[in-house]
């Protein structure tokens, strides 16, 4: 039972991280999981990682979650702060101004990129039915696989509406159009900021590089049927190369959570509506 932490001797309790599994050549397909995995690599944090694909098996019901000394930490920013307090700090070489810029850029991608990623993977009907739902449903154990993907899709929609569905955007089409405008502007800014460098702030990766990797890598690597935003990212070659460099330098290629990566059979779009009470009963 890997929930049981080892308190033997004078050794500090090991830190354990529970994440969604990987595919598409990524260690995880999940943005928040990727952020924490990348930061742990950058800061050389001693983590025992478990790819579980089932939030009901975590102590809090959240993925990712870091467990240490009977403490459970969720949300990437909280997990990264916890690791910093344990002296795993990827930002130690940053100046005060660079540290402030890092926080500003993280806030920027949270505001401008996260809604577009949520929409691309969880709300766009073509992507949800033919990529996202089949991927998660094939890995989440029965019977949760009939319920959780639809719940995650509705949660994504609710998050978008809460953050973007206010004046002057009153209907979903206007909200969607603004989300993708914001995301493209954000990607352009990131590409300009990165330039020809390997990382965003100097020669070593920082917490912002972890966040940028978590947001960009799934969009860069997923086989999206509706690739509207992905096509824009693929035109920004330095951002895609940024992801490839991190994968090559810090992660084993072709991570697939112990499975062969396979193309899921297409699902008929007309029969797939994530906003029904149970989309799998249609």
N, C-alpha and C positions, 0 to 999 in steps of 0.2 A: 504494500500500500504506500504509494509515493506521497500521500498526504502526511504521513508520519515523518516528522523531521528528526534528524539525528542530533541529539543533544549530548552525545558521549564525550567524555574527557573535557579538555579545556578549549576544544575547537569551537569557534562560533558556529551557530546554526547555518546550514547551507541556505542560500537563497534559491527558490524555485519559481520558475516562470511558466505559466500555462497560456498557450497561444492557439489560434487557429492554424491548421496545417497549410502546407505549401503546394504549389503547382505552377505551371507556366515558366519554370526555371527560377521561381522565387521561393525563399524559405518559408514564407507565409503569403497567402493571397489577401490578407487582412491588413488594412492601413495601420491601425493602432498597434497590432502585433509586430508589424515590420519596424515601426518607429522604435519600439523597445528593444527588439532583437538587434537592430543596427547600433543603437546607442550602447548596448552591452558589449558589442564587438569593439566599438571605437574606444570605450573606456576600460576595456579588458576586465569587465565585471565577471566574477565567478558565479555564473548562473547554471543551474540544472534546468534544462528546458524540456517541457512536455507539450507535445502537439496533441490536443485532446478532442477538438471539433465537437464539443458538447458543453455549453455554458452551465448546464445543470450539474455537471461534475466538478465545478469549481466551488470554493468556499463561499463566494459572494454572488454567483450567477453571472459574473462578468468575465469577458475575455478581451484583452489579456488581464491577468492578475498575478502579482508577485507576492509570494508568501515567504516570510522569514520571522523567526522568533514568535510564532503564533500571531503575527501581524499580517493582514492582507491589504495590499495596496493596489488600487485600480486607477485607470486613466493614465495615459502616457506621461503627462506633465508631473503627476504625483509620483509615478514610478521613477522617473528620471531624478526628481528631487530626493527621493529615498536613496537612490544609488549614489548621488553626490554626497549625501551625509555619511555614506559608507566609504568615502574617499575615492569613488569611481567617478571622476570628473573629466569629461571630454572637452570642457571649455576652459581649462586652467590656463591656457596660453592666450586667451582673448584679453584685449584691453577693455577698460570700462565702457568705452564707446561701442566696441564690437559686441560686448555683452548686451548692451541696450539694443543694438541693431538686431541681434539674434532674436530677442524677445519680440521686436516689432515685426520681423519677417515671419516668425511662427504665428503671431496673431493675424498677419495678412493671409497666410495660406489657410488658416482655420476659417477665416471669414469668406475668402474668395474661392478657394478650391474645394473645401469639404462639401459644400452643398452640391457642386457639380459632380463630384465623385459619387456621392450618395444617389443622385439622380441617375447617373450613367449606369451604375451597377444594380440599383435596387428599385428604381421607379420606371425607367425606360422599359416599356413592355417587351420589346424585342430582346434586349439584353437580359432582362430578368428571366424571361421564360426559356431562353435558349442557352444561357450561360450560367447566370448566378444561381437561380433556383435549382437546376440540375446538379450543379457542383456541390452546393451545400446539402441538398437532400440526399445525395449519394454517400455523404460522409457522416451526417448526423444520424445517430442510431434510431431505429424504429422504436416507438411510434412518433418520436419527436420530429422526425424528418417530415411528417405531414403537417406540422404546425409551425415550427420555428422559422423556416424561410419566409412564410407569409407574414409572420409577426415582425421579423426583421425588416421586411419591405415596408410595412405600414409605419414602423418606427422611423424609418428613413424619411418617409413622406411627411410625417408629423414634424420631424426636426427641420425639414426644409420650410414648411409652412410657418413654423414658429419663428424662424430666423429671417425669412424673406417675404412672407405673405402679408405685407402691410402696405399702406399707401406709399407710393403711387401705384403699386402693382396689386390689382384687385382680383385678377383671375389667374388660373394656373398657367395658361399660355404665356402671359406677360411675365410671370415669375420665372418660368423656364427660360425664356429668352434672356432675361437679365442675368440669371445664374450662369449661363454659358458665355455671355459677354464678359462678365466679371472673371470667369475662369481663364478665358483666353488672354485677357489683359494681364492677369497674374502670371500665367505661364511665360508671356513675353518679358515681363519684368524679371522673372527668375532667370531666364535665358541671358538677359542683358547683365544681370548681377554676376552670374557664374562666369561669363565670358569664355576664355580658353583655359581657365583653371580647372583642377581636378575637384576642388571643394570650394565652398562659398566664402570661407573666411581663412584664407591662408593655405598652408601645405598639409594640414592635418584636419580630419573631419571633426565637426562639432555637433552639438545638440541640434542645430538647425539642419545640418546635413542629414541627420537621422530622420527628422520630420519631413524634409524634402524627399528623401528616398521613400519613406512610407507612403507619401501621397503620389509620387510620380511613378514608382515601379509597377504597381498593378495596372495603371492606365497605359503604361508603355508596353507591357508584356501580355496582357489578357487578349484572348481571341474574341473580340467584341463584334457581334453581328452589326450593331449600329455604332460605328466608330467615328462619329462626328467630332468629338473632342479629342479622341486619340489621334486622328489624322493631323490635327493642329499640333499636338505634342510631337509627333514624328517629324514634323518640319523643323522643329527646334533640336537640331542634332546634338548640341552640347548637353542638353538635359537627358536625352536618352543615353548618351555616352557616359554621363555621370552615374546613371543607374548601373550600366554594364560594368563600369570600373569598380563600384562598390561590391557588386556580386562577385566579380573575379578576385578581388583582393581580400574580401572578408567572409564569403560564403561558398560552400560547395555548390557547384552548378547542378541544375536539374533536380532541385529539391521537390519531392512530390509526396511528402508525409508517408513514405513507405509504399506508395501505390504507383503503378504505371500511369502516366498522364494519358488520358484518353478523351477523345471527342465525345461529348454527350449526344445522344440522339436528339434531333430537334423536336421541340414541343410546339404544337400548333398555337399560334399567338391568340387566336380567337377563343381558345379554351382556357387561357391563363390570365387571371385577373388577381393581382396580389392584394387588392383592396376589398375583396370579398371577405366574409368572416373566415372561411376556409377555402382557399383557392384550389385545394386538391380535391375537393368534392364536386367540382364542376364537370 
